Amino acid sequence: MPAVKPDPTLKGALDLAREAAESIAEAGTVGEHLGMEMVQDRVATHYFACTAKAYPGWRWAITVARVPRSKVVTVSETNLVPGDGALLSPEWLPYADRLAPGDIGPGDVTPKIDDDPLLEAGFEATGDEDVDQVALHELGLGRPRVLSAEGREAAAQRWYDGDHGPNAPVAQKAPAPCSSCGFFIPMAGALRSFFGVCANAWSPSDGSVVSLDHGCGAHSEVDMDAPEPEVIAPPVLDDTQLERV
């Protein structure tokens, strides 16, 4: 596309553009002229700094135009537009994408995602015998969808990296892993080789999914170091003095 030729008539309409900006702006918020940009033939936009404290980095944009073979310039548009480094609102995200773990409270309902990649139809074979058996059982209970392979992988990674995985502070100082604890209940299905549920009321992970290499100080087979027995010296009797009664 060929470059648009400069238009001296539109460039000279600086006072008209400033007057248009001041007509829509809060008093005293139209700053210095920042330049003019040709939009197309006989159409250009003048930019002025916005000095309002609420809009740092924004600019007043006043578009002016003229008809062919005319020297009369008119104002087409007046806008406040962001410039380099302008303070902008966060990018809009759909409601479903804005939710984060822990956001759901009593009475809240999440929107249904029909094409959720973390789920698949309960009657579809996955190729994993354990998962397929669970899926058939769940289908009989009326559950139309079960976790897909992607869903299982996402959950497993989230659990493993979370507070009940091997990198949690309590696990780093644990005397033994959950895999050897009597309170560890292995999971069924494809995740059995990685996770289970803690059933120890004294554990901070009670009722939670834990990795086999997680751990805590409430391990069933670990005992405290027995303290050294206290040595009590025999009593000393002083029979060299008389006690008056």
RALINTA-V253949 format. One record per run of one state. SS is the DSSP state (helix for helix, strand for strand, loop for the rest). FROM is the first residue (numbers start at 0). LEN is the number of residues. If there is no record, write none. Layout:
SS/FROM/LEN + SS/FROM/LEN
This chain:
loop/0/7 + helix/7/4 + loop/11/2 + helix/13/11 + loop/24/5 + strand/29/11 + loop/40/2 + strand/42/8 + loop/50/7 + strand/57/8 + loop/65/8 + strand/73/9 + loop/82/12 + helix/94/4 + loop/98/20 + strand/118/3 + loop/121/7 + helix/128/12 + loop/140/4 + strand/144/3 + loop/147/1 + helix/148/13 + loop/161/7 + helix/168/4 + loop/172/5 + helix/177/3 + loop/180/3 + strand/183/3 + loop/186/2 + helix/188/3 + loop/191/3 + strand/194/4 + loop/198/10 + strand/208/3 + loop/211/34
